[in-house]
Amino acid sequence: MFDKTITPMKRLSIKPILFLATLLSLLITSNIKAQDLQADYSLTKSEQYDEAEAAFKELIKKEPTVSKNYFYFGETYLLGYFADTISNSLKISSDQAREMYELGVKVDSLNPLNYIGLAKVNFFLGKDQEAANYRAKAKRQLPAYKKIKNIVNPKDYAFALAKLAESYVRNEKVDTSKAFPLLREAISIDSKSPDIYIIAGDLYFMIKDASASVKNYSIANNLDKTRPTANMKIGSIYMRARNLNNAIPYFEQAIALNANYAPAYRELGQLYSMAAKYDKSKEYFKKYLELTKGNIPAKIRYVTSLFYAKEYDEVVKNIEEILTIDQKRIYLNRLAAYSSFEKEPPAYEKALAYMDKLFKEMPEDRLIPKDFTYYARIILKKNADYPKVYQNAEKLEGDLKRNLDRYENAKGANKDKIKVQIDTLNAQIADLRKIIATDDAEIDKAFAAYKKAYDQAPEDRSLLNDIAVNLYNFKRFNESAKYFEKLIDLGKNGANDYMLVGKAYYQGESYKKADSIFSIVNQKFPEEVQGYVWMANTYSAMDPENTQGIAKPKFELVIQKARVDSVKYATDLFNAYRFMGGDYFSAKNYSKARDYYNMIVNLSDNKTYKTIGYNSVGLTYYSNNEYDKAIEAYNKTLEIDPKNQNAKVSIQNINVAKNNAAKAINPNELKGVIKDVFGGPIAGASVRVRDTAAEAWTNAKGEFAFEIPQGSEALIIGAKGFKTKEITITKARIYNISLEQQ
């Protein structure tokens, strides 16, 4: 408690001897209490949190009216949590600390420290207004700064200000605009307090100012050379910077000051592990365990250190040893699971077993977001081949459909042969679908776990991104888009962020939603060409046969925007020119189509672009019966690619057309046109009667015509770069067929 004012003292008549005896008794009692408190808190600083907890409980029984005891007990609970955020529960630790601070306020409402403790807990939990209220209560117990000369105990006052500065820390970040003015006031009042400089060093370290941090720790060390804390913290800074040689002397100095200072041995164990000097590392860890009497809590802290040092096999080994002695430490399954996941090679089944045990036996309020994210990641890694299995099943189902069509028209032995193929395919598909169903059940669990993690940390951008990306990779496109949208709501709203949402909706075939997102991109980021590209793709997907013509103006806009940098956007221009050429070709506006195909030729030195461009130009001439110009264009293709089958076949077909223009049509002749999905003809496509040698090639217009054997059942159509298609032969003699690109 701090006196706000000084009042005149009344005259007291006390005999000198009695006065001295009374004063000496007060000093001795006060000193003993201070020693008891510091002794208990030294256990906390030495990371012996269980022992510290027991000691503080005894101290409070002995001194229930001393508010500082409750404050430092609360600090012990918080420091214990931060020493091992994996094993400890934030909720439980913060509740325990809050209880101590509230008891401290109850026994002495004029001491600001416990109000500061409550502010610290609430601020860390995101309850900023409650934290502000407690800070205000703490400040009301402090004299105004301008009356500093009236303070009876400036050291306690300065320490309270430093602790108040510490209350602005959350998630290893500090509000410097609020904390550092308080620190400066504290130092101006008491420039000889090592504790204040330790706090200053901690806060500077949080803002990544290692130089200022080391400077303040060094001042603390010079003010009290008997404490190991400052040396320990300086050594840790060098170790984090991987400047291991500079770190070692500081840890050794900490040990020289206090040979029983256990944390220094643990840090040296970690350091030598980082340096791959594992024998020396184990030597220091062994000493650490000896100093902590080899108790289970100490061994658990050792295991935690091993985890952070990425010694995952050792983590699992030690946890198994602990659990054989003390099976109540259910939370250790967490570290065992994490380590089994992270080790090389990973042990996903073992990791999953540890997580299942954790979820089964750990109270739900003690589970942390990382438990759910690790659980999800373990399952997804375990099922990493899911997309491939799913794709294989779809392929086999396509084969089955084609065989069923063949079976309907087949006869005799051929029908029996197809039946065997159908039975085989059905068995293979059933096996794959069984695997997929099992995988789906697990994968659904993974995303349910992600949802729980999200519910606990709805503003964690990294978590949201992890969920969105995995949903996308595991073909849950529309759900993926929703999580990408949540990132936008949290302020991650650049052009690429919107594009991720739009692409996910596009892949999920939610074209209207995709269109809405790409419209936002084009409005907010008018220079972002990809917004126009994907909007054009979306409209093309909504009108795959191009019967409505809704994609055409979108591709025209792509061309307008992409021409600002034809090198950077060459691929986008190629696709747009090709679409536009196909659109005009379908309308038999061969001259306009040729303009766009010539744009492809002149777009770049890319040989693929040029051959496609010249072949398309040749097609426009061929379709308009300008045979010599068509052959000229195809010859330009052959100058670039002498083996180009499309150009060779087209020239052959042109010559055939010249020689057989008036030839009568055979009654058993099939004919038709092969096109791509944009309506553009495919030259050089193979049209073959299944199970026979009868085959024809399409000409430059995509046309084919040939005589088929009687009893023919199906046509197989294929072209380079396109998916093969099988069509059942009916009484019709004209077949116009579209092929999809691979």
C-alpha positions, 0 to 999 in steps of 0.5 A: 500500500502506498501513502498518498499524503504525508500528515504531521506526526503527533508527539510520542513519549517512548523511552529510547530503549523500548523504542529501539527494541520495538523498531528492531522487532519490526525490522526483523519481522519484516525482513523475515517475511520478505525473505520468505516471499523471495525464497518462494518466488526464487523457486518460480524463477528457477522454474520449479513451479510445482514446488513454488505452488506448494511453498506459496500455499504454506506462506499464505497460510502463515501470512494470509493478510500480506497482499504481495504473497497473493500477487507473486503466487498469481505471477507463478501461475502465469509464468508456469503457463508461459513456460509450457503453453503446450502442456498447460491450459490457458484457461486453468492457469489464468483462472488460478492467477485471477483467483490469487489476485482477487484474494490479494485485493480482498486483503488489501484493496489499497495495494495496486499490484493485484489490480495490475495482475488482474489487468494483465490476465484480462488484457492477455485474454482479449478483455481490453476494457476490463483490463483498462478498468483494473489499470485505472483502479491500480493508478488510483492507489498511486500518488500523482506523478507530480507529487513524487516527492511525497511518496513514502516508498518510491521503490515499490511505486516504481516497481508497480509502474514497471509491472503496469507496463508489463500489463500491456503484453499480449501474445509476445507483443507489447503496446509500446505507446502505453508501456514504455512511458510507464517504464521511463517513469519507473526508471526515473523514480528508481534507477537502481532496481534490477527488476525494472531493467529486467522488465525493460529488457523483456519488453524490448526483446518483444519488439525485436530490439535485441540491442536495447534488450541486452543493454537493459539486462546488462544494467540489471546485472551490474546493479546486482551481480548475485542474480543469475537471471540477467545473464540467463536472458542475455544468453537466451538472446544470443542462442535464439540468434544462433550465436551459440559461442557468445551465448555459452559464457552467459549461461556459464556465468549464471551457473557460477553465480548459482550452481543450483540454477536449473534453467541455465543447465536446461538452456545449455542442453538446448544449445548443445543440441542445436550445435549437434553436440548431443553427448554434451547436450544430454550431460547438461539435461542430466544435471538439470534433472538432478537439480530438479530432483528428477521429479516428474514435472522437471522431466516434463519440462525436459521433454518440452525442451526436447520438443522445441529442440526437435528431438522428436524421437526422444520426446516420445521415448521420455513420454512413454517412460513418464506415462508408465509411472504416472498415467494421470498426465494425460496432456503428455499425449499431446506432445507425443502426438505432435512429435510423432507427426513432426518426426522423420519419417512421420508416424501418422497412425501413432500420432492419431492414436495419441490424439484419440487418447487425448480427446477421450480422456482430457476435459474439453476445457483443457484442449487447446486450438493446436490440438484440433489443428494437429489432429486435422493435419495428421488425418489429412497427411495420413490420407494424402493419396485421397485425391489420386484415389478419387480421380482413379475411381472417376476414370474407371467409372468413365470406362464402365459407362463406355463399356455399358454402352458397348454391351447394349449393342454387342452380340455373341462372344463379343458381348460376353467379353465386354461383360467380363470387362464390366464385372472387373470394372465394377469390382475395382470401382467398389474397392475404390469407393470403399476406400474413399468412403473410409477416407471421407469419414476420416477427412470429415473428422479433420475438417470438424476438428479444424472448425473447433480450432476456428471456433476457439480462435476465429481471428487466427489468420494463419489457421484460417488460411490453413483450413482454406488451403486444405479444403481446396486441396481435398476438393471441398471447393465451396467450403474453401471459398467461405474460409478464404472469405473469412480472411477477407473479413479480417482485413486480408483483402488484397487482389490475390485474396479475392482471387483465391475466393473466386477460383475456389467458387469456380472450381466448385462450379458455383459460377454465379458466386465466382462471377460476383467475386471477380466483379469485385476484383475488377472494381477494386483492382481495375489493373489486375488482369487476372480478374478479367481472365477468370471472369471470362473463364467463368462465363465460358464455363456457364456457356460451354457450347457458346450458344449464348455468346456471353463469354465473348465480351469478357474475352474482348475485355481480357484482350484490352487489359492484357495488351498492356504487357503482351510478354507478361500476359502472353498465355492469357492473350493466346487463350483469348485470341483462340476463343475469339477466333473460334467464335468467329469461325463458328459464325463462318466469319472466316476473315475475322477468325483469321485476324485473331489466328494471325494475332496468335502467330505474331504473339511471341516466338513460342513455337506451340503458339505459332503452329496452332496459329498457322494451322488455324489460319489454314483452316479458315482458308480451307473452310472457304475453299481457298485450297492453295492459301490453306496449303501455304499456311500449313506449310508454314506450320511444317517449317516450324514443326516438320512432324506436325501431324495436323498440318500433314493430314490437312494437306492430304485432305485438301488434295483429296478434296480437290480430286474427289469433289464430285464423288458420290456418297456411299450409302454406308458412309459416316461423316461429320465434324469434330470440334473443340468445346469452343466450337473450333474445328479439330484437324487431324483427329482420328475417327476409328470404328472400334474393334476394326481397322476402319479409320479416318482423319479429319481435315482442316475443317474438322470434317471426316467421311468414310465407309464403315463395316456392317455391324459396327458398334461404336466410334472412337474419336481422339486427337492430341491434347484432347480427351478420347471419346467413344460414341455408339453408332446408331442409324444416323450417318452424320456425327458432329462431336465435341472433344474436351481438352485434357 
